[in-house]
Amino acid sequence: PPDRLERLSDLVEADRELDAEKMKALQRDTYSPTSVSIRDITLAKISSPLPNEGGEGGGGSSKSTLSPKAVEIFSLLKGWDGRFDADSRGALAFEAFFAALGPELFKAEGREDFWAWVGETSYARRAVLHALSRADDATLRPMLARAAEAASEPVARYGTWGAIHHIELRNVLAGIPIAGAHYVFGEFPVGGGNETEMKAAHSPKAAPQRARYGSQSRHVSDLGDPDANWFVLLGGQDGWFNSSTFLDQVELWRAGGYVRMPLTPEAVRKAFPRAMELKAGS
């Protein structure tokens, strides 16, 4: 889907004076415009009374049918900045709401099998956005209320997006029964989502899970300066188990840092004073 391309285009068009630092920040962007569109439609539907709820010929507020738990979730969504940062409570509220809403929307259309497939892909947000536009308000409003109600429990239990959205550092050998545990090298909270620039793909559920695909290496080069190159890998440069450089870039990656790699001989000698000379054996 075009979510990440559109977000990238918007960021570049908004600021033509790009430099290396702005590009580094762009690679860690966790904003989801499609999720914000879903949120905005949801809040508009909830706040607009149906004829029998308020306005001319009606009585009472459109919010009168919402439980306190649902009101709390909608309040969190209203204050959410649209970013799937690890410490975001609003991101967790949205994901828990979304996970409850998606199946019900497509069940109402008799398309449960479609949701079972698309819900696991990066198209899930777009699919729900289109489904919202097809649903009539009288049917949709109770769905939104029930989804918010369902979201309340996981938000209260877990608190933040990073509490349920993790990265696990593991080798392919971790899949071996019993012995595979020796090839798991850590687990930690991470931001991002299926369609954010900093991708961290996941299933639509409000429970702890590990990102299955996404951002792992970053690179920025200023083509006007051969010494202005920055790289970082999720892990390290060395694939040899237990070497000193096997996992040495994990914390750098988590902090948004980079390793500068100059190319001119003078800059290389200055930045890397230690040299290793390899000689052929006799």
C-alpha positions as CSV (number, residue, x, y, z in Angstrom):
1,P,0.0,0.0,0.0
2,P,1.1,3.6,-0.6
3,D,1.1,4.7,3.1
4,R,4.9,4.8,3.6
5,L,5.5,6.3,0.2
6,E,2.9,9.0,0.8
7,R,4.3,9.8,4.2
8,L,7.8,10.0,2.8
9,S,6.6,12.3,0.0
10,D,4.8,14.6,2.5
11,L,7.9,14.9,4.7
12,V,10.2,15.7,1.8
13,E,7.8,18.2,0.1
14,A,7.3,20.0,3.4
15,D,11.0,20.6,3.9
16,R,13.2,21.0,0.8
17,E,16.2,22.0,2.9
18,L,17.0,18.4,3.9
19,D,20.3,17.5,5.6
20,A,21.7,14.3,7.0
21,E,20.2,14.8,10.5
22,K,16.7,15.3,9.1
23,M,17.1,12.2,7.0
24,K,18.2,10.2,10.0
25,A,15.0,11.4,11.8
26,L,12.9,10.5,8.9
27,Q,14.2,6.9,9.0
28,R,12.8,6.7,12.6
29,D,9.4,8.3,11.9
30,T,6.5,6.4,13.5
31,Y,3.6,8.6,12.4
32,S,0.7,6.8,10.7
33,P,-1.6,9.0,8.6
34,T,-4.0,6.2,7.8
35,S,-4.5,5.5,11.5
36,V,-5.1,9.1,12.1
37,S,-7.7,9.2,9.4
38,I,-9.5,6.2,11.0
39,R,-9.3,7.9,14.4
40,D,-10.7,11.2,13.0
41,I,-13.7,9.4,11.2
42,T,-14.4,7.5,14.4
43,L,-14.4,10.6,16.6
44,A,-16.7,12.4,14.1
45,K,-19.1,9.5,14.1
46,I,-19.2,9.3,17.8
47,S,-19.7,13.0,18.4
48,S,-22.5,13.4,15.8
49,P,-25.9,12.5,17.2
50,L,-28.3,10.3,15.4
51,P,-31.8,11.7,15.0
52,N,-33.1,9.9,18.0
53,E,-30.2,10.9,20.2
54,G,-30.1,14.7,20.0
55,G,-30.7,17.7,17.9
56,E,-34.0,18.5,16.3
57,G,-36.7,15.9,17.3
58,G,-34.3,14.2,19.7
59,G,-33.2,14.4,23.2
60,G,-29.9,13.9,25.0
61,S,-26.3,13.8,24.0
62,S,-24.7,11.5,21.5
63,K,-22.3,10.5,24.2
64,S,-25.0,9.4,26.6
65,T,-24.9,5.8,25.3
66,L,-21.2,5.4,25.8
67,S,-19.8,3.6,28.9
68,P,-17.2,5.4,31.0
69,K,-14.6,2.9,29.7
70,A,-15.4,3.8,26.1
71,V,-15.3,7.5,26.8
72,E,-11.9,7.1,28.3
73,I,-10.6,5.3,25.1
74,F,-12.1,7.9,22.8
75,S,-10.4,10.6,25.0
76,L,-7.1,8.9,24.6
77,L,-7.6,8.7,20.8
78,K,-8.5,12.3,20.6
79,G,-5.3,13.3,22.4
80,W,-3.1,10.9,20.4
81,D,-0.5,12.4,18.1
82,G,-0.6,9.6,15.6
83,R,2.8,8.2,16.4
84,F,3.5,4.6,17.3
85,D,6.2,5.4,19.7
86,A,7.1,2.7,22.3
87,D,6.1,4.9,25.2
88,S,2.8,6.0,23.7
89,R,-0.5,5.2,25.5
90,G,-2.5,6.6,22.7
91,A,-0.9,4.2,20.2
92,L,-1.9,1.3,22.4
93,A,-5.4,2.6,22.7
94,F,-5.7,2.9,18.9
95,E,-4.3,-0.6,18.3
96,A,-6.6,-2.2,20.8
97,F,-9.6,-0.3,19.4
98,F,-8.5,-1.2,15.8
99,A,-8.1,-4.9,16.7
100,A,-11.6,-5.1,18.0
101,L,-13.2,-3.0,15.3
102,G,-11.7,-4.7,12.2
103,P,-13.3,-8.2,12.6
104,E,-16.7,-6.7,13.5
105,L,-16.7,-4.4,10.5
106,F,-16.1,-7.2,8.0
107,K,-18.3,-9.7,9.8
108,A,-21.2,-7.2,9.3
109,E,-20.4,-7.3,5.5
110,G,-20.2,-11.1,5.5
111,R,-16.5,-10.9,4.6
112,E,-14.8,-12.6,7.6
113,D,-12.5,-14.6,5.3
114,F,-11.2,-11.4,3.7
115,W,-10.4,-9.8,7.1
116,A,-8.6,-13.0,8.2
117,W,-6.2,-12.4,5.3
118,V,-6.0,-8.7,5.0
119,G,-5.8,-8.1,8.8
120,E,-2.4,-9.7,8.8
121,T,-1.0,-7.4,6.1
122,S,0.0,-3.8,5.6
123,Y,-3.3,-3.2,3.8
124,A,-5.3,-3.7,7.0
125,R,-5.5,0.1,7.8
126,R,-6.7,1.0,4.3
127,A,-9.2,-1.9,4.3
128,V,-10.8,-0.6,7.6
129,L,-10.8,3.0,6.3
130,H,-12.8,2.0,3.2
131,A,-15.1,-0.2,5.3
132,L,-15.9,2.8,7.6
133,S,-16.9,4.8,4.5
134,R,-19.3,2.1,3.5
135,A,-21.1,1.5,6.8
136,D,-24.2,3.4,7.7
137,D,-24.1,5.4,11.0
138,A,-26.8,3.5,12.7
139,T,-24.9,0.2,12.3
140,L,-21.5,1.8,12.8
141,R,-22.0,3.7,16.0
142,P,-22.7,0.6,18.2
143,M,-19.6,-1.1,16.7
144,L,-17.4,1.9,17.6
145,A,-18.7,1.9,21.1
146,R,-18.1,-1.9,21.5
147,A,-14.6,-1.6,20.1
148,A,-13.7,1.2,22.5
149,E,-15.2,-0.8,25.4
150,A,-13.1,-3.9,24.4
151,A,-9.9,-1.7,24.1
152,S,-10.2,-0.5,27.7
153,E,-9.0,-3.8,29.3
154,P,-5.7,-4.1,27.4
155,V,-4.9,-0.4,27.8
156,A,-5.4,-0.7,31.5
157,R,-3.3,-3.9,31.7
158,Y,-0.4,-2.9,29.4
159,G,-0.2,0.9,29.5
160,T,1.9,1.7,26.4
161,W,2.5,0.5,22.8
162,G,6.0,-0.8,23.6
163,A,4.6,-3.0,26.4
164,I,3.0,-5.3,23.7
165,H,5.2,-4.5,20.7
166,H,8.6,-6.0,20.9
167,I,11.7,-7.0,18.9
168,E,13.4,-10.3,19.6
169,L,17.0,-10.7,18.5
170,R,17.3,-14.2,17.3
171,N,19.2,-16.4,14.9
172,V,17.4,-18.8,12.5
173,L,18.6,-21.6,14.7
174,A,16.3,-20.3,17.5
175,G,13.6,-22.4,15.8
176,I,15.3,-25.6,16.9
177,P,13.3,-27.3,19.8
178,I,14.8,-27.0,23.2
179,A,18.3,-26.0,22.0
180,G,16.9,-23.0,20.1
181,A,16.8,-20.9,23.3
182,H,20.6,-20.5,23.2
183,Y,20.2,-18.6,19.9
184,V,17.8,-15.9,21.3
185,F,19.9,-12.8,22.2
186,G,17.4,-10.4,23.8
187,E,14.0,-8.7,23.5
188,F,13.0,-5.1,24.0
189,P,10.1,-2.7,23.3
190,V,10.1,-1.0,19.9
191,G,8.0,1.7,18.1
192,G,6.7,1.7,14.6
193,G,4.0,-0.3,12.9
194,N,2.9,-2.0,9.7
195,E,2.7,1.2,7.6
196,T,5.0,3.7,9.4
197,E,8.3,4.8,7.9
198,M,10.1,2.9,10.6
199,K,8.3,-0.3,9.8
200,A,7.8,-3.0,12.5
201,A,5.2,-5.4,11.2
202,H,2.7,-7.0,13.6
203,S,-0.7,-8.7,13.8
204,P,-3.8,-6.7,14.7
205,K,-4.2,-7.7,18.3
206,A,-3.9,-6.0,21.7
207,A,-1.6,-8.5,23.3
208,P,2.2,-8.9,23.6
209,Q,3.8,-9.9,20.3
210,R,7.0,-9.7,18.4
211,A,7.5,-7.6,15.3
212,R,8.0,-10.1,12.5
213,Y,9.5,-7.8,9.8
214,G,10.8,-4.3,9.4
215,S,13.5,-1.7,10.0
216,Q,16.9,-3.3,10.8
217,S,19.6,-1.3,9.0
218,R,19.9,2.4,8.3
219,H,22.2,4.3,5.9
220,V,22.5,8.0,5.1
221,S,25.1,9.6,2.8
222,D,25.7,13.2,1.8
223,L,26.7,12.9,-1.8
224,G,28.5,16.2,-1.6
225,D,31.0,14.9,0.9
226,P,32.7,11.5,0.5
227,D,33.4,11.4,4.2
228,A,29.7,12.0,5.2
229,N,28.3,8.4,5.4
230,W,26.5,6.9,8.4
231,F,25.4,3.3,8.9
232,V,23.9,1.3,11.7
233,L,22.8,-2.4,11.9
234,L,20.3,-3.9,14.3
235,G,22.9,-6.3,15.9
236,G,26.4,-5.9,14.8
237,Q,28.9,-6.2,12.0
238,D,30.2,-9.7,13.0
239,G,28.0,-12.8,12.4
240,W,30.3,-15.0,14.5
241,F,28.4,-16.1,17.7
242,N,29.6,-14.4,20.9
243,S,32.3,-12.2,19.2
244,S,32.7,-8.8,20.7
245,T,31.1,-7.2,17.7
246,F,28.2,-9.6,17.4
247,L,25.6,-7.4,19.1
248,D,27.6,-4.2,19.6
249,Q,25.2,-1.9,17.6
250,V,21.9,-2.8,19.2
251,E,21.9,0.0,21.7
252,L,23.1,2.4,19.0
253,W,20.2,1.4,16.8
254,R,17.7,1.8,19.6
255,A,19.0,5.3,20.5
256,G,18.9,6.4,16.9
257,G,22.7,6.6,16.6
258,Y,24.9,5.8,13.6
259,V,28.5,4.9,12.8
260,R,30.3,7.4,10.6
261,M,32.2,5.8,7.8
262,P,34.5,8.2,5.9
263,L,36.0,7.3,2.5
264,T,39.0,9.5,1.9
265,P,42.3,8.1,3.2
266,E,43.0,11.1,5.4
267,A,39.7,11.0,7.1
268,V,39.9,7.2,7.5
269,R,43.3,7.4,9.2
270,K,42.0,10.1,11.6
271,A,38.8,8.4,12.5
272,F,40.2,4.9,12.8
273,P,43.8,5.0,14.1
274,R,44.0,1.3,14.7
275,A,45.0,-0.8,11.6
276,M,45.3,-4.5,11.0
277,E,47.7,-5.7,8.3
278,L,47.1,-9.2,6.8
279,K,50.0,-11.0,5.3
280,A,50.0,-14.2,3.2
281,G,51.4,-17.2,4.9
282,S,54.6,-18.9,3.5
